[in-house]
C-alpha cells in the first residue's frame, strides 16, 4: 500500500484498481483441463483474435480474393476462407500456451 501512497493517487477508487490489478495473475496450466482457462482469459483472447483477424485477412486476400472478385467463389472457397482465419488463431494460442505453461 506504500507504493500506492507514493504514487500520489488521489482517490481511493484509483488505489483499489491499482491494488487489484497487481494482485490478479494471468492463468497458467499444467494439465490439459486447465488449457481452456488460459485460452479464454480476456487479455489473451483479445490478442489472439486480433492476430487471427489480421493474419487471416492477409492470407485470405493472397489465396482467395481473386476468386471472390471474379464471382467464382464456391462453398468450398468460403469454407477454406473461414479455415484461413482459424489457423493463425490456433498458432497464436499455441504461443500463449507455451508461455503460460506451469512447470511442475
C-alpha positions in Angstrom: 0.0 0.0 0.0 3.0 2.3 0.5 3.6 2.1 -3.3 0.1 3.3 -3.8 0.6 6.2 -1.4 3.9 7.1 -3.0 2.4 7.1 -6.5 0.3 10.0 -5.4 -3.1 8.5 -6.4 -5.8 11.0 -5.5 -8.8 8.8 -5.0 -9.4 5.5 -3.2 -11.0 4.1 -6.3 -7.8 4.5 -8.2 -5.8 3.0 -5.4 -8.2 0.0 -5.2 -7.9 -0.5 -9.0 -4.2 -0.5 -8.9 -4.1 -2.9 -6.0 -6.5 -5.3 -7.8 -4.5 -5.1 -11.0 -1.3 -6.0 -9.1 -3.0 -9.0 -7.4 -4.6 -10.6 -10.5 -2.2 -13.0 -12.2 -2.8 -14.5 -15.6 -3.8 -18.1 -15.6 -1.2 -20.9 -16.1 -1.7 -24.5 -16.9 -0.1 -27.8 -16.0 -2.8 -30.3 -17.0 -5.0 -30.5 -20.1 -8.2 -29.4 -18.4 -6.7 -26.1 -17.5 -5.9 -25.1 -21.1 -9.3 -23.6 -21.8 -9.0 -21.3 -18.8 -5.8 -19.9 -20.3 -7.2 -19.6 -23.9 -10.4 -17.8 -22.7 -8.6 -15.3 -20.4 -9.8 -12.0 -21.8 -6.5 -10.2 -22.4 -5.1 -13.3 -24.2 -8.3 -13.9 -26.2 -8.4 -10.3 -27.3 -4.8 -10.6 -28.7 -5.2 -14.0 -30.3 -8.5 -12.9 -32.1 -6.7 -9.7 -33.3 -3.8 -11.8 -34.6 -6.3 -14.1 -36.3 -8.1 -11.3 -38.0 -5.0 -9.5 -39.3 -3.0 -12.6 -40.4 -6.2 -14.4 -41.6 -7.2 -11.4 -43.7 -3.8 -11.2 -45.3 -3.8 -14.9 -46.1 -7.4 -14.7 -47.4 -6.5 -11.9 -49.7 -3.5 -13.8 -51.0 -5.3 -17.1 -51.5 -8.9 -16.3 -52.3 -9.5 -12.7 -53.2 -9.2 -13.2 -56.9 -12.0 -15.9 -56.9 -14.3 -13.7 -54.8 -13.7 -10.6 -57.0 -14.4 -12.7 -60.2 -17.6 -14.0 -58.6 -16.3 -17.6 -58.8 -16.3 -18.3 -55.0 -17.9 -21.6 -54.3 -18.9 -23.0 -50.9 -15.6 -24.7 -50.7 -13.8 -21.4 -51.2 -15.8 -19.9 -48.3 -15.1 -22.9 -46.1 -11.4 -22.6 -46.9 -11.6 -18.9 -46.2 -13.0 -19.5 -42.8 -10.3 -22.0 -42.0 -7.8 -19.4 -43.1 -8.7 -17.4 -40.0 -8.7 -20.4 -37.8 -5.1 -21.3 -38.5 -3.5 -18.1 -37.1 -5.9 -18.2 -34.2 -4.6 -21.7 -33.3 -1.0 -20.7 -33.8 -1.3 -17.6 -31.6 -3.0 -19.8 -28.9 -0.1 -22.3 -29.1 2.3 -19.4 -28.4 0.2 -18.3 -25.4 0.0 -21.9 -24.1 3.8 -22.4 -24.4 4.4 -19.1 -22.5 1.8 -19.9 -19.8 2.9 -23.5 -19.1 3.4 -24.0 -15.4 6.5 -26.1 -14.7 5.6 -29.0 -12.3 
